[in-house]
Amino acid sequence: MDDKFSEYVTFILNDLLDTIAKLLEERTNHADMDEVVKLRAENNLSRSTVAKLYQEPKAPKR
């Protein structure tokens, strides 16, 4: 039978688990930020398209 982990090994394992949890959270946050950046780019494209439509000369009325 294996002996219990020493206090130091337990500390290291817990620290590694905390680090993994933080990295996973950061990855999720970055993925969310990528989506925000993509949506902002689409929004800016839509705004510029609308602005161009307003700038086009209107056809004269008959």
Backbone torsions as a table, in degrees:
resi	resn	phi	psi	omega
1	MET	NA	142.7	177.2
2	ASP	-76.8	146.4	174.2
3	ASP	-78.5	164.5	175.3
4	LYS	-62.6	153.2	174.5
5	PHE	-64.3	148.4	175.3
6	SER	-69.4	164.9	-180.0
7	GLU	-59.3	-38.8	-179.8
8	TYR	-65.2	-45.3	179.4
9	VAL	-63.6	-41.3	177.5
10	THR	-61.0	-42.5	178.1
11	PHE	-61.0	-46.8	-179.1
12	ILE	-62.7	-44.9	179.8
13	LEU	-62.0	-43.3	178.1
14	ASN	-64.5	-39.0	178.1
15	ASP	-64.0	-42.3	177.7
16	LEU	-63.5	-41.3	177.7
17	LEU	-63.0	-40.0	176.8
18	ASP	-63.7	-42.0	179.7
19	THR	-63.3	-43.1	178.1
20	ILE	-61.3	-44.0	179.7
21	ALA	-61.3	-41.7	179.1
22	LYS	-65.7	-41.3	178.8
23	LEU	-64.6	-40.1	177.5
24	LEU	-64.3	-39.0	178.2
25	GLU	-65.7	-42.7	178.3
26	GLU	-61.9	-41.7	179.7
27	ARG	-61.7	-41.4	178.3
28	THR	-63.9	-43.3	179.8
29	ASN	-63.9	-38.7	178.4
30	HIS	-66.4	-38.8	178.1
31	ALA	-63.5	-40.7	177.8
32	ASP	-64.4	-41.0	-180.0
33	MET	-66.2	-37.1	176.8
34	ASP	-60.0	-40.9	178.6
35	GLU	-65.6	-40.5	178.4
36	VAL	-62.4	-44.6	179.6
37	VAL	-61.9	-43.2	179.2
38	LYS	-62.0	-44.6	-179.9
39	LEU	-66.1	-38.0	177.4
40	ARG	-64.6	-40.1	178.4
41	ALA	-62.9	-43.6	177.7
42	GLU	-62.9	-40.4	179.1
43	ASN	-63.3	-44.0	179.1
44	ASN	-63.5	-38.9	177.5
45	LEU	-63.1	-42.7	178.8
46	SER	-63.9	-42.0	179.0
47	ARG	-63.2	-42.0	-179.3
48	SER	-68.0	-34.7	177.4
49	THR	-64.8	-43.8	178.5
50	VAL	-63.9	-42.5	179.4
51	ALA	-61.5	-40.8	178.4
52	LYS	-64.0	-39.1	180.0
53	LEU	-63.4	-38.3	178.7
54	TYR	-70.4	-26.3	-178.2
55	GLN	-83.6	-18.0	-179.6
56	GLU	-66.0	138.7	179.4
57	PRO	-65.7	142.1	179.0
58	LYS	-82.4	146.6	178.1
59	ALA	-69.1	138.8	179.6
60	PRO	-63.5	145.1	178.3
61	LYS	-78.3	144.7	178.9
62	ARG	-100.9	NA	NA
